[in-house]
Each structure stands twice: as structure tokens, then as C-alpha cells.
């Protein structure tokens, strides 16, 4: 081995030693959370960081990512292992005594205030359907006939609340949302809503204005309203509410605060009937 090679190896050794020193782990306890009973297993959802802790006797505690207890429920007393799906909506509980795996679906109920949003149906209806929609979304437009069937089937039991969730991929969705709020201020949200969705694939600034005129809006007032920053703020508030409530795309539908995955007529009926019971 030449002197040059020995020097190179020595330098490499020093570098590796320095790296190992720089990578030394620091351990610091930053929180203690008392539990009701002895913990048997713990899992964390990928989507929101919530912690699911299985306690002795089958109690499951759900904690926020920062360790605050949000919910607890009683499962089978004999379960000893716990796993959670990445989205945090299904638990898998292992029961060694029975040699079985139990599946538990979790439904998160969100607080979705109506605020100034446009509504359709009785204000005192026992079931509220909250929609997060985008006026250029073809799937939102296709949902309208189903919603009309739902409203016809439950004329006194259901109220619909419309929230704005314009997607960045749709160039004129935000302008359409602003126009619909301006129409709401004149008592004509739903007529413009219907026209916007009927023309979802043709929307641009001129088309939106044409549709606003077609439903009989006072266009001088309309022009003043769409320039009002408060309308942008209302859309931003809806977007934030949707994001905080798990909206990842449109349409997003909630029945009394619980997200509805099956948006068929049968899916609506099942969820609404369960609430009415």
C-alpha cells in the first residue's frame, strides 16, 4: 500500500468518524399523556397523524397528533392488537382468544356551520346535506339529478347547504363562485347555480356574465358585488372549512357532518334514513 493510499484511507476514516458524531441522536421527552388503563398497542394514521391506543380491557382512545384525547370507545374486551388504515377511517383489532380479526369503520362527524351559505329546504330539517362543490367540476354537475331526487323524496326532512370549493385546475371556477354569491345577495343563487352547472364545460368570464343576466340580476349591483373582497374571503373560508373537514376533491358530500362516500340515490337514502331513526 502506497503512502498516498494510506493517507486517503486515513482521511476517509476521519470523515466517517465526523459524520457519525454529527449524526448523534438527541432524545428529549416533550409530553406525558396519562391513560385510563395499561396500553396494549398503538397505531397512527398517515393522513392526519391521529394516534389510536388500545388499552387493556378493549378500550380504544383516539388522540390528536399533539396528544390531546379526542374520543374513546369500548371494543371487544379480548382484543390485544390494533392497526389503523392510512386514512384513519378503519381499525383492525386482533383477538387472539378467538383467532379472529375485527374490522371497525370510523365515521368522523365534522362541525360544518351554515354561516351565509345558500340553502335549500326547511331551516329546521333534521338532516342537513352539506355540499362542497366546484362549478366547473363535471362530477358535481352529474350529481344534481340525484340531489333533486333526494329533495323530492325528503321534502320536509332534508336541507341542502352549498359550500364553495373551487379547484385550482379549473380556471373559471372561482369567478363562477363569486358570481353565485353575488346572485345570492339578490336572492337568486339557485337559478344561477343551475345555469352555471348546465354550462360547466363552457364557462369563461363572458359566459358567466351572460348567465348572470339571463337569471334577471341587477347587473350594476352585480358588478359592484363581484369586486367586493368580502366575497373572496367567503370562498377562502369555505375552502379552509373543507380542507379541515377532509375534502380532497369535488363533489364532497356530508350528511349531518359525516362524509358520504356512496353518492348514489341508495347511498343518500341509507345515510338519511339512519339519521332520521
C-alpha positions as a Markdown table, in Angstrom:
| # | Residue | x | y | z |
|---|---|---|---|---|
| 1 | Unk | 0.0 | 0.0 | 0.0 |
| 2 | Unk | 1.5 | 3.3 | -1.1 |
| 3 | Unk | 1.7 | 6.3 | 1.3 |
| 4 | Unk | -0.8 | 8.2 | -0.9 |
| 5 | Unk | -3.4 | 5.4 | -0.5 |
| 6 | Unk | -2.8 | 5.2 | 3.3 |
| 7 | Unk | -3.3 | 9.0 | 3.6 |
| 8 | Unk | -6.5 | 8.7 | 1.6 |
| 9 | Unk | -7.8 | 5.9 | 3.8 |
| 10 | Unk | -6.9 | 7.9 | 6.9 |
| 11 | Unk | -8.8 | 10.9 | 5.7 |
| 12 | Unk | -11.8 | 8.8 | 4.8 |
| 13 | Unk | -11.8 | 7.3 | 8.3 |
| 14 | Unk | -11.7 | 10.8 | 9.8 |
| 15 | Unk | -14.6 | 11.9 | 7.6 |
| 16 | Unk | -16.7 | 8.9 | 8.6 |
| 17 | Unk | -15.9 | 9.5 | 12.3 |
| 18 | Unk | -17.0 | 13.1 | 12.0 |
| 19 | Unk | -20.2 | 12.1 | 10.2 |
| 20 | Unk | -21.0 | 9.6 | 13.0 |
| 21 | Unk | -20.5 | 12.3 | 15.6 |
| 22 | Unk | -22.7 | 14.8 | 13.6 |
| 23 | Unk | -25.5 | 12.2 | 13.4 |
| 24 | Unk | -25.7 | 11.5 | 17.1 |
| 25 | Unk | -29.4 | 11.2 | 18.1 |
| 26 | Unk | -30.8 | 13.6 | 20.7 |
| 27 | Unk | -33.6 | 12.3 | 22.8 |
| 28 | Unk | -36.0 | 14.6 | 24.7 |
| 29 | Unk | -39.2 | 13.8 | 26.4 |
| 30 | Unk | -41.7 | 16.6 | 25.5 |
| 31 | Unk | -45.0 | 15.3 | 26.7 |
| 32 | Unk | -46.6 | 12.8 | 29.0 |
| 33 | Unk | -50.2 | 11.7 | 28.5 |
| 34 | Unk | -51.9 | 9.7 | 31.3 |
| 35 | Unk | -54.0 | 6.8 | 30.1 |
| 36 | Unk | -57.0 | 5.2 | 31.8 |
| 37 | Unk | -55.5 | 1.7 | 31.7 |
| 38 | Unk | -52.5 | -0.3 | 30.6 |
| 39 | Unk | -51.7 | 0.3 | 26.9 |
| 40 | Unk | -51.5 | -2.8 | 24.8 |
| 41 | Unk | -50.9 | -1.4 | 21.3 |
| 42 | Unk | -50.7 | 1.9 | 19.4 |
| 43 | Unk | -51.0 | 3.0 | 15.8 |
| 44 | Unk | -51.0 | 6.3 | 13.9 |
| 45 | Unk | -53.0 | 7.3 | 10.8 |
| 46 | Unk | -50.9 | 8.7 | 8.0 |
| 47 | Unk | -53.5 | 11.2 | 6.8 |
| 48 | Unk | -53.8 | 13.3 | 9.9 |
| 49 | Unk | -51.4 | 11.9 | 12.5 |
| 50 | Unk | -54.0 | 10.8 | 15.0 |
| 51 | Unk | -53.0 | 8.2 | 17.5 |
| 52 | Unk | -55.1 | 5.1 | 18.3 |
| 53 | Unk | -54.3 | 3.5 | 21.6 |
| 54 | Unk | -55.7 | 0.1 | 22.6 |
| 55 | Unk | -56.0 | -0.2 | 26.4 |
| 56 | Unk | -56.4 | -3.3 | 28.5 |
| 57 | Unk | -60.0 | -4.4 | 28.5 |
| 58 | Unk | -60.7 | -3.3 | 24.9 |
| 59 | Unk | -61.0 | 0.4 | 25.3 |
| 60 | Unk | -59.7 | 2.4 | 22.4 |
| 61 | Unk | -58.6 | 6.0 | 22.9 |
| 62 | Unk | -58.1 | 8.4 | 19.9 |
| 63 | Unk | -55.7 | 11.2 | 20.4 |
| 64 | Unk | -54.8 | 14.2 | 18.1 |
| 65 | Unk | -51.3 | 14.3 | 16.7 |
| 66 | Unk | -50.2 | 16.5 | 19.6 |
| 67 | Unk | -51.5 | 14.1 | 22.2 |
| 68 | Unk | -54.9 | 15.5 | 23.1 |
| 69 | Unk | -57.6 | 12.9 | 23.7 |
| 70 | Unk | -60.4 | 13.4 | 21.2 |
| 71 | Unk | -62.6 | 10.3 | 21.6 |
| 72 | Unk | -62.8 | 6.9 | 23.3 |
| 73 | Unk | -65.0 | 3.8 | 22.7 |
| 74 | Unk | -65.3 | 0.3 | 24.0 |
| 75 | Unk | -64.3 | -2.6 | 21.7 |
| 76 | Unk | -64.3 | -6.3 | 22.4 |
| 77 | Unk | -62.6 | -6.8 | 25.8 |
| 78 | Unk | -60.4 | -9.6 | 24.5 |
| 79 | Unk | -58.7 | -7.8 | 21.6 |
| 80 | Unk | -54.9 | -7.4 | 22.1 |
| 81 | Unk | -53.6 | -5.8 | 18.9 |
| 82 | Unk | -54.6 | -2.8 | 16.9 |
| 83 | Unk | -53.8 | -1.4 | 13.4 |
| 84 | Unk | -55.2 | 1.6 | 11.5 |
| 85 | Unk | -55.8 | 2.3 | 7.8 |
| 86 | Unk | -53.7 | 5.1 | 6.3 |
| 87 | Unk | -56.7 | 7.4 | 6.2 |
| 88 | Unk | -57.6 | 6.7 | 9.8 |
| 89 | Unk | -61.1 | 5.6 | 9.0 |
| 90 | Unk | -60.9 | 1.9 | 9.7 |
| 91 | Unk | -59.4 | 0.0 | 12.6 |
| 92 | Unk | -58.2 | -3.6 | 12.6 |
| 93 | Unk | -58.4 | -5.3 | 16.0 |
| 94 | Unk | -56.9 | -8.7 | 16.7 |
| 95 | Unk | -58.5 | -11.2 | 19.0 |
| 96 | Unk | -56.0 | -14.0 | 19.8 |
| 97 | Unk | -58.5 | -15.9 | 22.0 |
| 98 | Unk | -61.0 | -16.3 | 19.2 |
| 99 | Unk | -58.4 | -16.3 | 16.4 |
| 100 | Unk | -60.2 | -13.5 | 14.5 |
| 101 | Unk | -59.6 | -10.1 | 13.1 |
| 102 | Unk | -62.3 | -7.4 | 13.6 |
| 103 | Unk | -62.9 | -4.5 | 11.3 |
| 104 | Unk | -64.3 | -1.3 | 12.7 |
| 105 | Unk | -65.2 | 1.6 | 10.4 |
| 106 | Unk | -64.9 | 5.1 | 12.0 |
| 107 | Unk | -67.1 | 8.0 | 10.8 |
| 108 | Unk | -65.8 | 11.4 | 11.8 |
| 109 | Unk | -68.6 | 14.0 | 12.3 |
| 110 | Unk | -67.5 | 17.5 | 11.5 |
| 111 | Unk | -68.9 | 20.8 | 12.7 |
| 112 | Unk | -70.0 | 22.5 | 9.4 |
| 113 | Unk | -71.6 | 25.8 | 10.3 |
| 114 | Unk | -74.1 | 27.2 | 7.7 |
| 115 | Unk | -73.0 | 30.9 | 8.1 |
| 116 | Unk | -74.0 | 32.8 | 5.0 |
| 117 | Unk | -74.1 | 29.8 | 2.7 |
| 118 | Unk | -77.0 | 29.4 | 0.3 |
| 119 | Unk | -79.5 | 26.8 | 1.5 |
| 120 | Unk | -82.5 | 24.9 | 0.1 |
| 121 | Unk | -85.1 | 23.2 | 2.2 |
| 122 | Unk | -86.6 | 23.8 | 5.6 |
| 123 | Unk | -84.3 | 25.5 | 8.1 |
| 124 | Unk | -85.4 | 23.2 | 10.8 |
| 125 | Unk | -85.0 | 20.0 | 8.8 |
| 126 | Unk | -83.4 | 17.2 | 10.9 |
| 127 | Unk | -81.0 | 16.2 | 8.2 |
| 128 | Unk | -78.5 | 18.7 | 6.6 |
| 129 | Unk | -76.7 | 17.8 | 3.4 |
| 130 | Unk | -73.6 | 20.0 | 3.1 |
| 131 | Unk | -72.0 | 20.1 | -0.4 |
| 132 | Unk | -68.5 | 21.3 | -1.2 |
| 133 | Unk | -68.7 | 22.0 | -5.0 |
| 134 | Unk | -66.9 | 23.4 | -8.0 |
| 135 | Unk | -68.9 | 25.0 | -10.8 |
| 136 | Unk | -66.5 | 23.6 | -13.5 |
| 137 | Unk | -66.5 | 20.1 | -12.0 |
| 138 | Unk | -68.3 | 17.6 | -14.3 |
| 139 | Unk | -68.9 | 15.2 | -11.3 |
| 140 | Unk | -70.6 | 18.0 | -9.4 |
| 141 | Unk | -72.9 | 18.7 | -12.4 |
| 142 | Unk | -73.8 | 15.0 | -12.7 |
| 143 | Unk | -74.8 | 14.8 | -9.0 |
| 144 | Unk | -77.6 | 17.4 | -9.4 |
| 145 | Unk | -80.3 | 14.9 | -10.7 |
| 146 | Unk | -79.6 | 12.7 | -7.7 |
| 147 | Unk | -79.9 | 15.6 | -5.3 |
| 148 | Unk | -83.2 | 16.6 | -6.9 |
| 149 | Unk | -84.5 | 13.1 | -6.3 |
| 150 | Unk | -83.3 | 13.2 | -2.7 |
| 151 | Unk | -85.1 | 16.6 | -2.1 |
| 152 | Unk | -88.2 | 15.2 | -3.7 |
| 153 | Unk | -88.1 | 12.1 | -1.5 |
| 154 | Unk | -87.5 | 14.0 | 1.7 |
| 155 | Unk | -89.2 | 17.4 | 1.2 |
| 156 | Unk | -89.5 | 18.3 | 4.9 |
| 157 | Unk | -86.7 | 16.2 | 6.4 |
| 158 | Unk | -83.7 | 17.5 | 4.4 |
| 159 | Unk | -81.9 | 20.8 | 3.9 |
| 160 | Unk | -79.1 | 21.4 | 1.4 |
| 161 | Unk | -76.2 | 23.8 | 2.2 |
| 162 | Unk | -73.9 | 24.8 | -0.6 |
| 163 | Unk | -70.2 | 25.5 | 0.2 |
| 164 | Unk | -67.6 | 26.6 | -2.4 |
| 165 | Unk | -64.6 | 24.6 | -3.1 |
| 166 | Unk | -63.2 | 25.8 | -6.5 |
| 167 | Unk | -60.2 | 23.7 | -7.6 |
| 168 | Unk | -57.1 | 25.3 | -8.9 |
| 169 | Unk | -57.2 | 23.1 | -12.1 |
| 170 | Unk | -60.5 | 24.9 | -13.1 |
| 171 | Unk | -59.6 | 28.3 | -14.5 |
| 172 | Unk | -63.1 | 29.9 | -14.1 |
| 173 | Unk | -64.4 | 28.0 | -11.0 |
| 174 | Unk | -63.5 | 30.8 | -8.6 |
| 175 | Unk | -65.1 | 33.5 | -10.8 |
| 176 | Unk | -68.2 | 31.4 | -11.1 |
| 177 | Unk | -68.3 | 31.0 | -7.3 |
| 178 | Unk | -68.0 | 34.8 | -6.8 |
| 179 | Unk | -70.8 | 35.3 | -9.3 |
| 180 | Unk | -73.0 | 32.9 | -7.5 |
| 181 | Unk | -72.5 | 34.7 | -4.2 |
| 182 | Unk | -73.4 | 38.0 | -5.9 |
| 183 | Unk | -76.6 | 36.3 | -7.1 |
| 184 | Unk | -77.3 | 35.0 | -3.6 |
| 185 | Unk | -77.1 | 38.6 | -2.4 |
| 186 | Unk | -80.0 | 39.3 | -4.8 |
| 187 | Unk | -82.0 | 36.2 | -3.8 |
| 188 | Unk | -81.1 | 34.3 | -7.0 |
| 189 | Unk | -78.4 | 31.9 | -6.0 |
| 190 | Unk | -80.1 | 28.7 | -7.1 |
| 191 | Unk | -81.2 | 29.9 | -10.5 |
| 192 | Unk | -77.6 | 30.9 | -11.3 |
| 193 | Unk | -76.3 | 27.8 | -9.7 |
| 194 | Unk | -78.4 | 25.7 | -12.1 |
| 195 | Unk | -77.3 | 27.7 | -15.1 |
| 196 | Unk | -73.6 | 27.5 | -14.2 |
| 197 | Unk | -73.8 | 23.7 | -13.8 |
| 198 | Unk | -75.8 | 23.4 | -17.0 |
| 199 | Unk | -72.9 | 25.2 | -18.8 |
| 200 | Unk | -70.0 | 23.9 | -16.6 |
| 201 | Unk | -67.9 | 23.0 | -19.7 |
| 202 | Unk | -68.4 | 26.4 | -21.4 |
| 203 | Unk | -67.6 | 28.8 | -18.6 |
| 204 | Unk | -65.5 | 31.8 | -19.0 |
| 205 | Unk | -65.8 | 35.4 | -17.9 |
| 206 | Unk | -68.2 | 36.4 | -20.7 |
| 207 | Unk | -70.3 | 33.3 | -20.3 |
| 208 | Unk | -70.6 | 33.8 | -16.5 |
| 209 | Unk | -71.8 | 37.3 | -17.1 |
| 210 | Unk | -74.3 | 36.2 | -19.8 |
| 211 | Unk | -75.7 | 33.6 | -17.4 |
| 212 | Unk | -76.0 | 36.2 | -14.6 |
| 213 | Unk | -78.0 | 38.5 | -16.9 |
| 214 | Unk | -80.2 | 35.5 | -18.0 |
| 215 | Unk | -81.5 | 34.9 | -14.5 |
| 216 | Unk | -82.5 | 38.6 | -14.1 |
| 217 | Unk | -79.8 | 40.0 | -11.9 |
| 218 | Unk | -79.4 | 43.8 | -11.4 |
| 219 | Unk | -76.1 | 43.9 | -13.3 |
| 220 | Unk | -75.0 | 47.2 | -11.8 |
| 221 | Unk | -75.3 | 45.8 | -8.3 |
| 222 | Unk | -73.7 | 42.5 | -9.6 |
| 223 | Unk | -70.6 | 44.3 | -10.9 |
| 224 | Unk | -70.2 | 46.1 | -7.5 |
| 225 | Unk | -70.6 | 42.9 | -5.6 |
| 226 | Unk | -68.1 | 40.8 | -7.6 |
| 227 | Unk | -65.5 | 43.5 | -6.9 |
| 228 | Unk | -66.1 | 43.3 | -3.1 |
| 229 | Unk | -63.1 | 41.5 | -1.4 |
| 230 | Unk | -65.6 | 40.0 | 1.2 |
| 231 | Unk | -66.8 | 37.5 | -1.5 |
| 232 | Unk | -63.2 | 36.3 | -1.9 |
| 233 | Unk | -62.9 | 36.0 | 1.8 |
| 234 | Unk | -66.1 | 33.9 | 2.0 |
| 235 | Unk | -64.8 | 31.5 | -0.6 |
| 236 | Unk | -61.5 | 31.3 | 1.3 |
| 237 | Unk | -63.4 | 30.4 | 4.5 |
| 238 | Unk | -65.3 | 27.7 | 2.7 |
| 239 | Unk | -62.0 | 26.3 | 1.2 |
| 240 | Unk | -60.4 | 26.2 | 4.7 |
| 241 | Unk | -63.5 | 24.6 | 6.3 |
| 242 | Unk | -63.5 | 22.0 | 3.6 |
| 243 | Unk | -59.8 | 21.3 | 3.9 |
| 244 | Unk | -60.1 | 21.0 | 7.7 |
| 245 | Unk | -63.0 | 18.6 | 7.2 |
| 246 | Unk | -61.3 | 16.2 | 4.9 |
| 247 | Unk | -62.3 | 17.5 | 1.5 |
| 248 | Unk | -59.8 | 16.3 | -1.1 |
| 249 | Unk | -61.9 | 16.8 | -4.3 |
| 250 | Unk | -65.3 | 17.6 | -5.5 |
| 251 | Unk | -68.1 | 16.9 | -5.1 |
| 252 | Unk | -67.7 | 16.3 | -1.3 |
| 253 | Unk | -71.0 | 15.4 | 0.5 |
| 254 | Unk | -71.7 | 15.4 | 4.2 |
| 255 | Unk | -74.8 | 14.1 | 6.0 |
| 256 | Unk | -75.2 | 15.9 | 9.3 |
| 257 | Unk | -71.4 | 16.4 | 9.3 |
| 258 | Unk | -70.4 | 12.8 | 8.4 |
| 259 | Unk | -68.8 | 12.4 | 4.9 |
| 260 | Unk | -70.9 | 10.4 | 2.5 |
| 261 | Unk | -68.8 | 8.1 | 0.2 |
| 262 | Unk | -71.7 | 6.4 | -1.7 |
| 263 | Unk | -73.3 | 9.3 | -3.6 |
| 264 | Unk | -75.9 | 7.1 | -5.4 |
| 265 | Unk | -79.6 | 7.6 | -4.5 |
| 266 | Unk | -79.4 | 4.4 | -2.5 |
| 267 | Unk | -76.4 | 5.8 | -0.6 |
| 268 | Unk | -78.2 | 9.0 | 0.2 |
| 269 | Unk | -81.3 | 7.1 | 1.3 |
| 270 | Unk | -79.3 | 4.8 | 3.6 |
| 271 | Unk | -77.5 | 7.7 | 5.3 |
| 272 | Unk | -80.6 | 9.9 | 5.6 |
| 273 | Unk | -82.8 | 7.1 | 7.0 |
| 274 | Unk | -80.1 | 6.3 | 9.6 |
| 275 | Unk | -80.1 | 9.9 | 10.7 |
| 276 | Unk | -83.9 | 10.0 | 10.8 |
| 277 | Unk | -84.0 | 7.0 | 13.1 |
